[in-house]
Amino acid sequence: MFLSSAIMDTALSPEWVGNVARFNPFEWSVVAGRQALQDAPDWAAVWSNLGLLAALTLVMTALATLAFRAYQRSA
């Protein structure tokens, strides 16, 4: 949360914070929510950030399923 623009604009923080924030899923949700609530939302930014979150969800679900199956086989 602290390495995102949720608390402070990343343009005001050191450059490395902005670089980390670009790959932070929390930042993706902050940007999507902030854009969706504007008077004239940039829907491309909203959907691209939501797409990144959906892709991450699919990857993490697959990894969790594989880990659970490996655990079941070992028990």
N, CA, C and O atoms as a Tripos MOL2 file, in Angstrom:
@<TRIPOS>MOLECULE
protein
  300   299    75     0     0
PROTEIN
NO_CHARGES

@<TRIPOS>ATOM
      1 N           0.8220   -1.1760    0.0000 N.3       1 MET1
      2 CA          0.0000    0.0000    0.0000 C.3       1 MET1
      3 C           0.8780    1.2560    0.0000 C.2       1 MET1
      4 O           0.5560    2.2510   -0.6490 O.2       1 MET1
      5 N           1.9830    1.1950    0.7320 N.am      2 PHE2
      6 CA          2.8300    2.3750    0.8200 C.3       2 PHE2
      7 C           3.6240    2.6040   -0.4600 C.2       2 PHE2
      8 O           4.0890    3.7180   -0.7040 O.2       2 PHE2
      9 N           3.7870    1.5680   -1.2820 N.am      3 LEU3
     10 CA          4.4800    1.7100   -2.5580 C.3       3 LEU3
     11 C           3.4730    1.8230   -3.6930 C.2       3 LEU3
     12 O           3.6100    1.1660   -4.7250 O.2       3 LEU3
     13 N           2.4750    2.6500   -3.4960 N.am      4 SER4
     14 CA          1.4620    2.9170   -4.5140 C.3       4 SER4
     15 C           1.0520    4.3810   -4.3880 C.2       4 SER4
     16 O           1.5490    5.1070   -3.5260 O.2       4 SER4
     17 N           0.1480    4.7960   -5.2510 N.am      5 SER5
     18 CA         -0.3100    6.1840   -5.1950 C.3       5 SER5
     19 C          -1.5640    6.3390   -4.3320 C.2       5 SER5
     20 O          -2.2630    7.3470   -4.4340 O.2       5 SER5
     21 N          -1.8500    5.3540   -3.4900 N.am      6 ALA6
     22 CA         -3.0370    5.4220   -2.6450 C.3       6 ALA6
     23 C          -2.9130    6.5240   -1.5950 C.2       6 ALA6
     24 O          -3.8970    7.1940   -1.2810 O.2       6 ALA6
     25 N          -1.7250    6.7120   -1.0590 N.am      7 ILE7
     26 CA         -1.5240    7.6940   -0.0060 C.3       7 ILE7
     27 C          -0.9610    8.9910   -0.5630 C.2       7 ILE7
     28 O          -1.4100   10.0780   -0.1990 O.2       7 ILE7
     29 N           0.0270    8.8760   -1.4490 N.am      8 MET8
     30 CA          0.6970   10.0620   -1.9860 C.3       8 MET8
     31 C           0.9980    9.8230   -3.4630 C.2       8 MET8
     32 O           1.3310    8.7100   -3.8690 O.2       8 MET8
     33 N           0.8780   10.8730   -4.2510 N.am      9 ASP9
     34 CA          1.1710   10.7890   -5.6740 C.3       9 ASP9
     35 C           2.6040   10.3110   -5.8650 C.2       9 ASP9
     36 O           3.5250   10.8440   -5.2450 O.2       9 ASP9
     37 N           2.7990    9.3180   -6.7110 N.am     10 THR10
     38 CA          4.1370    8.7640   -6.9140 C.3      10 THR10
     39 C           5.0760    9.7560   -7.5980 C.2      10 THR10
     40 O           6.2920    9.5750   -7.5520 O.2      10 THR10
     41 N           4.5430   10.7880   -8.2250 N.am     11 ALA11
     42 CA          5.4010   11.8200   -8.8180 C.3      11 ALA11
     43 C           6.1230   12.6260   -7.7440 C.2      11 ALA11
     44 O           7.1630   13.2240   -8.0160 O.2      11 ALA11
     45 N           5.5880   12.6490   -6.5390 N.am     12 LEU12
     46 CA          6.2050   13.3860   -5.4360 C.3      12 LEU12
     47 C           7.2100   12.5340   -4.6630 C.2      12 LEU12
     48 O           7.9740   13.0650   -3.8570 O.2      12 LEU12
     49 N           7.2190   11.2620   -4.8890 N.am     13 SER13
     50 CA          8.1130   10.3590   -4.1680 C.3      13 SER13
     51 C           9.3530   10.0600   -5.0180 C.2      13 SER13
     52 O           9.4050   10.4510   -6.1840 O.2      13 SER13
     53 N          10.3390    9.3790   -4.4560 N.am     14 PRO14
     54 CA         11.5280    9.0400   -5.2300 C.3      14 PRO14
     55 C          11.1770    8.1970   -6.4620 C.2      14 PRO14
     56 O          10.1460    7.5260   -6.5010 O.2      14 PRO14
     57 N          12.0420    8.2480   -7.4430 N.am     15 GLU15
     58 CA         11.7820    7.5570   -8.7110 C.3      15 GLU15
     59 C          11.5950    6.0590   -8.5350 C.2      15 GLU15
     60 O          10.7870    5.4510   -9.2370 O.2      15 GLU15
     61 N          12.3350    5.4520   -7.6030 N.am     16 TRP16
     62 CA         12.2380    4.0080   -7.4250 C.3      16 TRP16
     63 C          10.8560    3.6020   -6.9180 C.2      16 TRP16
     64 O          10.3950    2.5000   -7.2130 O.2      16 TRP16
     65 N          10.1930    4.4660   -6.1660 N.am     17 VAL17
     66 CA          8.8470    4.1630   -5.6860 C.3      17 VAL17
     67 C           7.8830    4.0960   -6.8640 C.2      17 VAL17
     68 O           7.0300    3.2110   -6.9140 O.2      17 VAL17
     69 N           8.0090    5.0160   -7.8070 N.am     18 GLY18
     70 CA          7.1750    4.9880   -9.0070 C.3      18 GLY18
     71 C           7.4150    3.7520   -9.8390 C.2      18 GLY18
     72 O           6.4820    3.1870  -10.4100 O.2      18 GLY18
     73 N           8.6850    3.3240   -9.9100 N.am     19 ASN19
     74 CA          9.0080    2.1110  -10.6750 C.3      19 ASN19
     75 C           8.4090    0.8670  -10.0230 C.2      19 ASN19
     76 O           7.8880   -0.0080  -10.7140 O.2      19 ASN19
     77 N           8.4830    0.7900   -8.7130 N.am     20 VAL20
     78 CA          7.8990   -0.3500   -7.9930 C.3      20 VAL20
     79 C           6.3770   -0.3210   -8.1040 C.2      20 VAL20
     80 O           5.7430   -1.3660   -8.2570 O.2      20 VAL20
     81 N           5.7930    0.8700   -8.0280 N.am     21 ALA21
     82 CA          4.3340    1.0010   -8.0600 C.3      21 ALA21
     83 C           3.7460    0.5020   -9.3760 C.2      21 ALA21
     84 O           2.6250   -0.0050   -9.3960 O.2      21 ALA21
     85 N           4.4870    0.6390  -10.4730 N.am     22 ARG22
     86 CA          3.9650    0.1620  -11.7670 C.3      22 ARG22
     87 C           3.7030   -1.3380  -11.7640 C.2      22 ARG22
     88 O           2.8430   -1.8130  -12.5060 O.2      22 ARG22
     89 N           4.4230   -2.0860  -10.9500 N.am     23 PHE23
     90 CA          4.2690   -3.5450  -10.9060 C.3      23 PHE23
     91 C           3.5290   -4.0140   -9.6550 C.2      23 PHE23
     92 O           3.5090   -5.2080   -9.3590 O.2      23 PHE23
     93 N           2.9320   -3.0960   -8.9340 N.am     24 ASN24
     94 CA          2.2380   -3.3970   -7.6860 C.3      24 ASN24
     95 C           0.7370   -3.5930   -7.9640 C.2      24 ASN24
     96 O           0.0800   -2.6620   -8.4290 O.2      24 ASN24
     97 N           0.1890   -4.7730   -7.6920 N.am     25 PRO25
     98 CA         -1.2420   -4.9960   -7.9280 C.3      25 PRO25
     99 C          -2.1430   -4.0400   -7.1550 C.2      25 PRO25
    100 O          -3.2290   -3.7000   -7.6250 O.2      25 PRO25
    101 N          -1.7130   -3.6110   -5.9970 N.am     26 PHE26
    102 CA         -2.5020   -2.6420   -5.2400 C.3      26 PHE26
    103 C          -2.6270   -1.3420   -6.0180 C.2      26 PHE26
    104 O          -3.6860   -0.7140   -6.0150 O.2      26 PHE26
    105 N          -1.5550   -0.9350   -6.6830 N.am     27 GLU27
    106 CA         -1.5790    0.2710   -7.5050 C.3      27 GLU27
    107 C          -2.5500    0.1150   -8.6720 C.2      27 GLU27
    108 O          -3.2400    1.0670   -9.0370 O.2      27 GLU27
    109 N          -2.6070   -1.0700   -9.2530 N.am     28 TRP28
    110 CA         -3.5330   -1.3140  -10.3630 C.3      28 TRP28
    111 C          -4.9700   -1.0850   -9.9100 C.2      28 TRP28
    112 O          -5.7650   -0.4840  -10.6340 O.2      28 TRP28
    113 N          -5.3010   -1.5610   -8.7190 N.am     29 SER29
    114 CA         -6.6690   -1.3690   -8.2310 C.3      29 SER29
    115 C          -6.9390    0.0920   -7.8700 C.2      29 SER29
    116 O          -8.0470    0.5850   -8.0790 O.2      29 SER29
    117 N          -5.9420    0.7810   -7.3330 N.am     30 VAL30
    118 CA         -6.1050    2.2010   -7.0050 C.3      30 VAL30
    119 C          -6.3470    3.0090   -8.2780 C.2      30 VAL30
    120 O          -7.2450    3.8510   -8.3200 O.2      30 VAL30
    121 N          -5.5470    2.7560   -9.3160 N.am     31 VAL31
    122 CA         -5.6950    3.4880  -10.5770 C.3      31 VAL31
    123 C          -7.0490    3.1940  -11.2130 C.2      31 VAL31
    124 O          -7.7140    4.1090  -11.6990 O.2      31 VAL31
    125 N          -7.4630    1.9310  -11.2170 N.am     32 ALA32
    126 CA         -8.7570    1.5730  -11.8080 C.3      32 ALA32
    127 C          -9.8990    2.2600  -11.0680 C.2      32 ALA32
    128 O         -10.8080    2.8050  -11.6950 O.2      32 ALA32
    129 N          -9.8560    2.2380   -9.7590 N.am     33 GLY33
    130 CA        -10.9110    2.8810   -8.9710 C.3      33 GLY33
    131 C         -10.9280    4.3870   -9.1270 C.2      33 GLY33
    132 O         -11.9890    4.9970   -9.2570 O.2      33 GLY33
    133 N          -9.7540    4.9800   -9.1130 N.am     34 ARG34
    134 CA         -9.6540    6.4270   -9.2530 C.3      34 ARG34
    135 C         -10.1390    6.8730  -10.6330 C.2      34 ARG34
    136 O         -10.8580    7.8660  -10.7430 O.2      34 ARG34
    137 N          -9.7560    6.1560  -11.6770 N.am     35 GLN35
    138 CA        -10.1800    6.5090  -13.0280 C.3      35 GLN35
    139 C         -11.6860    6.3230  -13.2070 C.2      35 GLN35
    140 O         -12.3460    7.1420  -13.8460 O.2      35 GLN35
    141 N         -12.2220    5.2490  -12.6440 N.am     36 ALA36
    142 CA        -13.6520    4.9580  -12.8130 C.3      36 ALA36
    143 C         -14.5300    6.0070  -12.1290 C.2      36 ALA36
    144 O         -15.6700    6.2180  -12.5440 O.2      36 ALA36
    145 N         -14.0230    6.6590  -11.0980 N.am     37 LEU37
    146 CA        -14.8160    7.6270  -10.3490 C.3      37 LEU37
    147 C         -14.6570    9.0600  -10.8290 C.2      37 LEU37
    148 O         -15.2520    9.9680  -10.2480 O.2      37 LEU37
    149 N         -13.8760    9.2860  -11.8640 N.am     38 GLN38
    150 CA        -13.7000   10.6390  -12.3890 C.3      38 GLN38
    151 C         -14.9080   11.0510  -13.2180 C.2      38 GLN38
    152 O         -15.7110   10.2120  -13.6270 O.2      38 GLN38
    153 N         -15.0260   12.3600  -13.4630 N.am     39 ASP39
    154 CA        -16.1210   12.8800  -14.2900 C.3      39 ASP39
    155 C         -16.0790   12.3120  -15.7030 C.2      39 ASP39
    156 O         -17.1120   11.9270  -16.2500 O.2      39 ASP39
    157 N         -14.8920   12.2590  -16.2940 N.am     40 ALA40
    158 CA        -14.7070   11.6960  -17.6300 C.3      40 ALA40
    159 C         -13.6750   10.5820  -17.5250 C.2      40 ALA40
    160 O         -12.4900   10.8070  -17.7700 O.2      40 ALA40
    161 N         -14.1200    9.3790  -17.1600 N.am     41 PRO41
    162 CA        -13.1690    8.2970  -16.9200 C.3      41 PRO41
    163 C         -12.4410    7.8670  -18.1900 C.2      41 PRO41
    164 O         -12.9970    7.8930  -19.2880 O.2      41 PRO41
    165 N         -11.1900    7.4730  -18.0090 N.am     42 ASP42
    166 CA        -10.4120    6.8630  -19.0760 C.3      42 ASP42
    167 C         -10.6590    5.3630  -18.9810 C.2      42 ASP42
    168 O          -9.9630    4.6540  -18.2550 O.2      42 ASP42
    169 N         -11.6550    4.8870  -19.7200 N.am     43 TRP43
    170 CA        -12.0650    3.4930  -19.6000 C.3      43 TRP43
    171 C         -10.9840    2.5240  -20.0520 C.2      43 TRP43
    172 O         -10.9450    1.3850  -19.5880 O.2      43 TRP43
    173 N         -10.1070    2.9570  -20.9500 N.am     44 ALA44
    174 CA         -9.0010    2.0940  -21.3580 C.3      44 ALA44
    175 C          -8.0840    1.8040  -20.1670 C.2      44 ALA44
    176 O          -7.6360    0.6720  -19.9880 O.2      44 ALA44
    177 N          -7.8100    2.8190  -19.3630 N.am     45 ALA45
    178 CA         -6.9740    2.6320  -18.1730 C.3      45 ALA45
    179 C          -7.6860    1.7530  -17.1470 C.2      45 ALA45
    180 O          -7.0620    0.9060  -16.5080 O.2      45 ALA45
    181 N          -8.9870    1.9570  -16.9950 N.am     46 VAL46
    182 CA         -9.7530    1.1500  -16.0380 C.3      46 VAL46
    183 C          -9.7120   -0.3200  -16.4400 C.2      46 VAL46
    184 O          -9.3800   -1.1820  -15.6260 O.2      46 VAL46
    185 N         -10.0520   -0.6020  -17.6950 N.am     47 TRP47
    186 CA        -10.1300   -1.9960  -18.1370 C.3      47 TRP47
    187 C          -8.7620   -2.6550  -18.2220 C.2      47 TRP47
    188 O          -8.6380   -3.8530  -17.9670 O.2      47 TRP47
    189 N          -7.7290   -1.8900  -18.5780 N.am     48 SER48
    190 CA         -6.3930   -2.5030  -18.6270 C.3      48 SER48
    191 C          -5.9160   -2.8690  -17.2310 C.2      48 SER48
    192 O          -5.3130   -3.9260  -17.0440 O.2      48 SER48
    193 N          -6.1760   -2.0140  -16.2480 N.am     49 ASN49
    194 CA         -5.7800   -2.3390  -14.8750 C.3      49 ASN49
    195 C          -6.6160   -3.4820  -14.3080 C.2      49 ASN49
    196 O          -6.0920   -4.3340  -13.5910 O.2      49 ASN49
    197 N          -7.9030   -3.5080  -14.6190 N.am     50 LEU50
    198 CA         -8.7310   -4.6330  -14.1780 C.3      50 LEU50
    199 C          -8.3120   -5.9230  -14.8700 C.2      50 LEU50
    200 O          -8.3750   -6.9980  -14.2730 O.2      50 LEU50
    201 N          -7.8830   -5.8220  -16.1270 N.am     51 GLY51
    202 CA         -7.3760   -6.9950  -16.8370 C.3      51 GLY51
    203 C          -6.1090   -7.5380  -16.2050 C.2      51 GLY51
    204 O          -5.9380   -8.7510  -16.0880 O.2      51 GLY51
    205 N          -5.2180   -6.6380  -15.7960 N.am     52 LEU52
    206 CA         -4.0110   -7.0760  -15.0970 C.3      52 LEU52
    207 C          -4.3560   -7.7810  -13.7890 C.2      52 LEU52
    208 O          -3.7530   -8.7960  -13.4430 O.2      52 LEU52
    209 N          -5.3300   -7.2340  -13.0700 N.am     53 LEU53
    210 CA         -5.7560   -7.8750  -11.8180 C.3      53 LEU53
    211 C          -6.3880   -9.2390  -12.0670 C.2      53 LEU53
    212 O          -6.1600  -10.1790  -11.3070 O.2      53 LEU53
    213 N          -7.1830   -9.3480  -13.1340 N.am     54 ALA54
    214 CA         -7.8040  -10.6400  -13.4640 C.3      54 ALA54
    215 C          -6.7480  -11.6610  -13.8640 C.2      54 ALA54
    216 O          -6.8300  -12.8250  -13.4710 O.2      54 ALA54
    217 N          -5.7570  -11.2350  -14.6420 N.am     55 ALA55
    218 CA         -4.6860  -12.1500  -15.0460 C.3      55 ALA55
    219 C          -3.8900  -12.6190  -13.8340 C.2      55 ALA55
    220 O          -3.5450  -13.7960  -13.7280 O.2      55 ALA55
    221 N          -3.6020  -11.7020  -12.9290 N.am     56 LEU56
    222 CA         -2.8850  -12.0810  -11.7110 C.3      56 LEU56
    223 C          -3.7090  -13.0630  -10.8800 C.2      56 LEU56
    224 O          -3.1640  -14.0030  -10.3010 O.2      56 LEU56
    225 N          -5.0130  -12.8450  -10.8240 N.am     57 THR57
    226 CA         -5.8930  -13.7560  -10.0840 C.3      57 THR57
    227 C          -5.8500  -15.1550  -10.6770 C.2      57 THR57
    228 O          -5.7870  -16.1400   -9.9420 O.2      57 THR57
    229 N          -5.8850  -15.2490  -12.0020 N.am     58 LEU58
    230 CA         -5.8270  -16.5600  -12.6550 C.3      58 LEU58
    231 C          -4.5010  -17.2610  -12.3930 C.2      58 LEU58
    232 O          -4.4730  -18.4600  -12.1170 O.2      58 LEU58
    233 N          -3.4070  -16.5180  -12.4790 N.am     59 VAL59
    234 CA         -2.0860  -17.1190  -12.2350 C.3      59 VAL59
    235 C          -1.9640  -17.5870  -10.7840 C.2      59 VAL59
    236 O          -1.4860  -18.6920  -10.5280 O.2      59 VAL59
    237 N          -2.3900  -16.7590   -9.8420 N.am     60 MET60
    238 CA         -2.2870  -17.1330   -8.4330 C.3      60 MET60
    239 C          -3.2140  -18.3010   -8.0800 C.2      60 MET60
    240 O          -2.8750  -19.1360   -7.2410 O.2      60 MET60
    241 N          -4.3780  -18.3550   -8.7210 N.am     61 THR61
    242 CA         -5.2870  -19.4860   -8.5040 C.3      61 THR61
    243 C          -4.6630  -20.7780   -9.0120 C.2      61 THR61
    244 O          -4.7400  -21.8140   -8.3510 O.2      61 THR61
    245 N          -4.0500  -20.7140  -10.1790 N.am     62 ALA62
    246 CA         -3.3860  -21.9090  -10.7300 C.3      62 ALA62
    247 C          -2.2400  -22.3580   -9.8360 C.2      62 ALA62
    248 O          -2.0870  -23.5520   -9.5800 O.2      62 ALA62
    249 N          -1.4380  -21.4200   -9.3620 N.am     63 LEU63
    250 CA         -0.3250  -21.7740   -8.4680 C.3      63 LEU63
    251 C          -0.8240  -22.3510   -7.1500 C.2      63 LEU63
    252 O          -0.2430  -23.3050   -6.6320 O.2      63 LEU63
    253 N          -1.8830  -21.7890   -6.6080 N.am     64 ALA64
    254 CA         -2.4380  -22.3050   -5.3560 C.3      64 ALA64
    255 C          -3.0000  -23.7070   -5.5450 C.2      64 ALA64
    256 O          -2.8590  -24.5600   -4.6700 O.2      64 ALA64
    257 N          -3.6370  -23.9430   -6.6900 N.am     65 THR65
    258 CA         -4.1700  -25.2760   -6.9750 C.3      65 THR65
    259 C          -3.0480  -26.2950   -7.0950 C.2      65 THR65
    260 O          -3.1470  -27.3960   -6.5540 O.2      65 THR65
    261 N          -1.9830  -25.9350   -7.8010 N.am     66 LEU66
    262 CA         -0.8340  -26.8390   -7.9170 C.3      66 LEU66
    263 C          -0.1980  -27.1160   -6.5610 C.2      66 LEU66
    264 O           0.1690  -28.2550   -6.2710 O.2      66 LEU66
    265 N          -0.0660  -26.1020   -5.7380 N.am     67 ALA67
    266 CA          0.5200  -26.2860   -4.4130 C.3      67 ALA67
    267 C          -0.3640  -27.1740   -3.5430 C.2      67 ALA67
    268 O           0.1440  -28.0230   -2.8110 O.2      67 ALA67
    269 N          -1.6760  -26.9880   -3.6150 N.am     68 PHE68
    270 CA         -2.5770  -27.8000   -2.8170 C.3      68 PHE68
    271 C          -2.5440  -29.2570   -3.2660 C.2      68 PHE68
    272 O          -2.5750  -30.1630   -2.4320 O.2      68 PHE68
    273 N          -2.4830  -29.4890   -4.5760 N.am     69 ARG69
    274 CA         -2.3930  -30.8690   -5.0790 C.3      69 ARG69
    275 C          -1.0820  -31.5370   -4.6520 C.2      69 ARG69
    276 O          -1.0670  -32.7170   -4.3020 O.2      69 ARG69
    277 N           0.0070  -30.7810   -4.6830 N.am     70 ALA70
    278 CA          1.2900  -31.3300   -4.2330 C.3      70 ALA70
    279 C           1.2270  -31.6540   -2.7480 C.2      70 ALA70
    280 O           1.7690  -32.6720   -2.3170 O.2      70 ALA70
    281 N           0.5880  -30.8230   -1.9730 N.am     71 TYR71
    282 CA          0.4220  -31.0810   -0.5530 C.3      71 TYR71
    283 C          -0.4180  -32.3330   -0.3030 C.2      71 TYR71
    284 O          -0.0990  -33.1430    0.5660 O.2      71 TYR71
    285 N          -1.4980  -32.4790   -1.0770 N.am     72 GLN72
    286 CA         -2.3530  -33.6590   -0.9040 C.3      72 GLN72
    287 C          -1.5970  -34.9480   -1.2280 C.2      72 GLN72
    288 O          -1.7790  -35.9620   -0.5530 O.2      72 GLN72
    289 N          -0.7550  -34.9100   -2.2510 N.am     73 ARG73
    290 CA          0.0110  -36.1110   -2.6180 C.3      73 ARG73
    291 C           1.0380  -36.4560   -1.5490 C.2      73 ARG73
    292 O           1.3410  -37.6320   -1.3490 O.2      73 ARG73
    293 N           1.5790  -35.4600   -0.8600 N.am     74 SER74
    294 CA          2.6090  -35.7240    0.1360 C.3      74 SER74
    295 C           2.0390  -36.1960    1.4630 C.2      74 SER74
    296 O           2.7610  -36.7730    2.2760 O.2      74 SER74
    297 N           0.7600  -35.9610    1.6930 N.am     75 ALA75
    298 CA          0.1700  -36.3180    2.9860 C.3      75 ALA75
    299 C          -0.3780  -37.7240    3.0050 C.2      75 ALA75
    300 O          -0.9060  -38.1670    4.0250 O.2      75 ALA75
@<TRIPOS>BOND
     1     1     2 1
     2     2     3 1
     3     3     4 2
     4     3     5 am
     5     5     6 1
     6     6     7 1
     7     7     8 2
     8     7     9 am
     9     9    10 1
    10    10    11 1
    11    11    12 2
    12    11    13 am
    13    13    14 1
    14    14    15 1
    15    15    16 2
    16    15    17 am
    17    17    18 1
    18    18    19 1
    19    19    20 2
    20    19    21 am
    21    21    22 1
    22    22    23 1
    23    23    24 2
    24    23    25 am
    25    25    26 1
    26    26    27 1
    27    27    28 2
    28    27    29 am
    29    29    30 1
    30    30    31 1
    31    31    32 2
    32    31    33 am
    33    33    34 1
    34    34    35 1
    35    35    36 2
    36    35    37 am
    37    37    38 1
    38    38    39 1
    39    39    40 2
    40    39    41 am
    41    41    42 1
    42    42    43 1
    43    43    44 2
    44    43    45 am
    45    45    46 1
    46    46    47 1
    47    47    48 2
    48    47    49 am
    49    49    50 1
    50    50    51 1
    51    51    52 2
    52    51    53 am
    53    53    54 1
    54    54    55 1
    55    55    56 2
    56    55    57 am
    57    57    58 1
    58    58    59 1
    59    59    60 2
    60    59    61 am
    61    61    62 1
    62    62    63 1
    63    63    64 2
    64    63    65 am
    65    65    66 1
    66    66    67 1
    67    67    68 2
    68    67    69 am
    69    69    70 1
    70    70    71 1
    71    71    72 2
    72    71    73 am
    73    73    74 1
    74    74    75 1
    75    75    76 2
    76    75    77 am
    77    77    78 1
    78    78    79 1
    79    79    80 2
    80    79    81 am
    81    81    82 1
    82    82    83 1
    83    83    84 2
    84    83    85 am
    85    85    86 1
    86    86    87 1
    87    87    88 2
    88    87    89 am
    89    89    90 1
    90    90    91 1
    91    91    92 2
    92    91    93 am
    93    93    94 1
    94    94    95 1
    95    95    96 2
    96    95    97 am
    97    97    98 1
    98    98    99 1
    99    99   100 2
   100    99   101 am
   101   101   102 1
   102   102   103 1
   103   103   104 2
   104   103   105 am
   105   105   106 1
   106   106   107 1
   107   107   108 2
   108   107   109 am
   109   109   110 1
   110   110   111 1
   111   111   112 2
   112   111   113 am
   113   113   114 1
   114   114   115 1
   115   115   116 2
   116   115   117 am
   117   117   118 1
   118   118   119 1
   119   119   120 2
   120   119   121 am
   121   121   122 1
   122   122   123 1
   123   123   124 2
   124   123   125 am
   125   125   126 1
   126   126   127 1
   127   127   128 2
   128   127   129 am
   129   129   130 1
   130   130   131 1
   131   131   132 2
   132   131   133 am
   133   133   134 1
   134   134   135 1
   135   135   136 2
   136   135   137 am
   137   137   138 1
   138   138   139 1
   139   139   140 2
   140   139   141 am
   141   141   142 1
   142   142   143 1
   143   143   144 2
   144   143   145 am
   145   145   146 1
   146   146   147 1
   147   147   148 2
   148   147   149 am
   149   149   150 1
   150   150   151 1
   151   151   152 2
   152   151   153 am
   153   153   154 1
   154   154   155 1
   155   155   156 2
   156   155   157 am
   157   157   158 1
   158   158   159 1
   159   159   160 2
   160   159   161 am
   161   161   162 1
   162   162   163 1
   163   163   164 2
   164   163   165 am
   165   165   166 1
   166   166   167 1
   167   167   168 2
   168   167   169 am
   169   169   170 1
   170   170   171 1
   171   171   172 2
   172   171   173 am
   173   173   174 1
   174   174   175 1
   175   175   176 2
   176   175   177 am
   177   177   178 1
   178   178   179 1
   179   179   180 2
   180   179   181 am
   181   181   182 1
   182   182   183 1
   183   183   184 2
   184   183   185 am
   185   185   186 1
   186   186   187 1
   187   187   188 2
   188   187   189 am
   189   189   190 1
   190   190   191 1
   191   191   192 2
   192   191   193 am
   193   193   194 1
   194   194   195 1
   195   195   196 2
   196   195   197 am
   197   197   198 1
   198   198   199 1
   199   199   200 2
   200   199   201 am
   201   201   202 1
   202   202   203 1
   203   203   204 2
   204   203   205 am
   205   205   206 1
   206   206   207 1
   207   207   208 2
   208   207   209 am
   209   209   210 1
   210   210   211 1
   211   211   212 2
   212   211   213 am
   213   213   214 1
   214   214   215 1
   215   215   216 2
   216   215   217 am
   217   217   218 1
   218   218   219 1
   219   219   220 2
   220   219   221 am
   221   221   222 1
   222   222   223 1
   223   223   224 2
   224   223   225 am
   225   225   226 1
   226   226   227 1
   227   227   228 2
   228   227   229 am
   229   229   230 1
   230   230   231 1
   231   231   232 2
   232   231   233 am
   233   233   234 1
   234   234   235 1
   235   235   236 2
   236   235   237 am
   237   237   238 1
   238   238   239 1
   239   239   240 2
   240   239   241 am
   241   241   242 1
   242   242   243 1
   243   243   244 2
   244   243   245 am
   245   245   246 1
   246   246   247 1
   247   247   248 2
   248   247   249 am
   249   249   250 1
   250   250   251 1
   251   251   252 2
   252   251   253 am
   253   253   254 1
   254   254   255 1
   255   255   256 2
   256   255   257 am
   257   257   258 1
   258   258   259 1
   259   259   260 2
   260   259   261 am
   261   261   262 1
   262   262   263 1
   263   263   264 2
   264   263   265 am
   265   265   266 1
   266   266   267 1
   267   267   268 2
   268   267   269 am
   269   269   270 1
   270   270   271 1
   271   271   272 2
   272   271   273 am
   273   273   274 1
   274   274   275 1
   275   275   276 2
   276   275   277 am
   277   277   278 1
   278   278   279 1
   279   279   280 2
   280   279   281 am
   281   281   282 1
   282   282   283 1
   283   283   284 2
   284   283   285 am
   285   285   286 1
   286   286   287 1
   287   287   288 2
   288   287   289 am
   289   289   290 1
   290   290   291 1
   291   291   292 2
   292   291   293 am
   293   293   294 1
   294   294   295 1
   295   295   296 2
   296   295   297 am
   297   297   298 1
   298   298   299 1
   299   299   300 2
@<TRIPOS>SUBSTRUCTURE
     1 MET1         2 RESIDUE 1 A MET
     2 PHE2         6 RESIDUE 1 A PHE
     3 LEU3        10 RESIDUE 1 A LEU
     4 SER4        14 RESIDUE 1 A SER
     5 SER5        18 RESIDUE 1 A SER
     6 ALA6        22 RESIDUE 1 A ALA
     7 ILE7        26 RESIDUE 1 A ILE
     8 MET8        30 RESIDUE 1 A MET
     9 ASP9        34 RESIDUE 1 A ASP
    10 THR10       38 RESIDUE 1 A THR
    11 ALA11       42 RESIDUE 1 A ALA
    12 LEU12       46 RESIDUE 1 A LEU
    13 SER13       50 RESIDUE 1 A SER
    14 PRO14       54 RESIDUE 1 A PRO
    15 GLU15       58 RESIDUE 1 A GLU
    16 TRP16       62 RESIDUE 1 A TRP
    17 VAL17       66 RESIDUE 1 A VAL
    18 GLY18       70 RESIDUE 1 A GLY
    19 ASN19       74 RESIDUE 1 A ASN
    20 VAL20       78 RESIDUE 1 A VAL
    21 ALA21       82 RESIDUE 1 A ALA
    22 ARG22       86 RESIDUE 1 A ARG
    23 PHE23       90 RESIDUE 1 A PHE
    24 ASN24       94 RESIDUE 1 A ASN
    25 PRO25       98 RESIDUE 1 A PRO
    26 PHE26      102 RESIDUE 1 A PHE
    27 GLU27      106 RESIDUE 1 A GLU
    28 TRP28      110 RESIDUE 1 A TRP
    29 SER29      114 RESIDUE 1 A SER
    30 VAL30      118 RESIDUE 1 A VAL
    31 VAL31      122 RESIDUE 1 A VAL
    32 ALA32      126 RESIDUE 1 A ALA
    33 GLY33      130 RESIDUE 1 A GLY
    34 ARG34      134 RESIDUE 1 A ARG
    35 GLN35      138 RESIDUE 1 A GLN
    36 ALA36      142 RESIDUE 1 A ALA
    37 LEU37      146 RESIDUE 1 A LEU
    38 GLN38      150 RESIDUE 1 A GLN
    39 ASP39      154 RESIDUE 1 A ASP
    40 ALA40      158 RESIDUE 1 A ALA
    41 PRO41      162 RESIDUE 1 A PRO
    42 ASP42      166 RESIDUE 1 A ASP
    43 TRP43      170 RESIDUE 1 A TRP
    44 ALA44      174 RESIDUE 1 A ALA
    45 ALA45      178 RESIDUE 1 A ALA
    46 VAL46      182 RESIDUE 1 A VAL
    47 TRP47      186 RESIDUE 1 A TRP
    48 SER48      190 RESIDUE 1 A SER
    49 ASN49      194 RESIDUE 1 A ASN
    50 LEU50      198 RESIDUE 1 A LEU
    51 GLY51      202 RESIDUE 1 A GLY
    52 LEU52      206 RESIDUE 1 A LEU
    53 LEU53      210 RESIDUE 1 A LEU
    54 ALA54      214 RESIDUE 1 A ALA
    55 ALA55      218 RESIDUE 1 A ALA
    56 LEU56      222 RESIDUE 1 A LEU
    57 THR57      226 RESIDUE 1 A THR
    58 LEU58      230 RESIDUE 1 A LEU
    59 VAL59      234 RESIDUE 1 A VAL
    60 MET60      238 RESIDUE 1 A MET
    61 THR61      242 RESIDUE 1 A THR
    62 ALA62      246 RESIDUE 1 A ALA
    63 LEU63      250 RESIDUE 1 A LEU
    64 ALA64      254 RESIDUE 1 A ALA
    65 THR65      258 RESIDUE 1 A THR
    66 LEU66      262 RESIDUE 1 A LEU
    67 ALA67      266 RESIDUE 1 A ALA
    68 PHE68      270 RESIDUE 1 A PHE
    69 ARG69      274 RESIDUE 1 A ARG
    70 ALA70      278 RESIDUE 1 A ALA
    71 TYR71      282 RESIDUE 1 A TYR
    72 GLN72      286 RESIDUE 1 A GLN
    73 ARG73      290 RESIDUE 1 A ARG
    74 SER74      294 RESIDUE 1 A SER
    75 ALA75      298 RESIDUE 1 A ALA
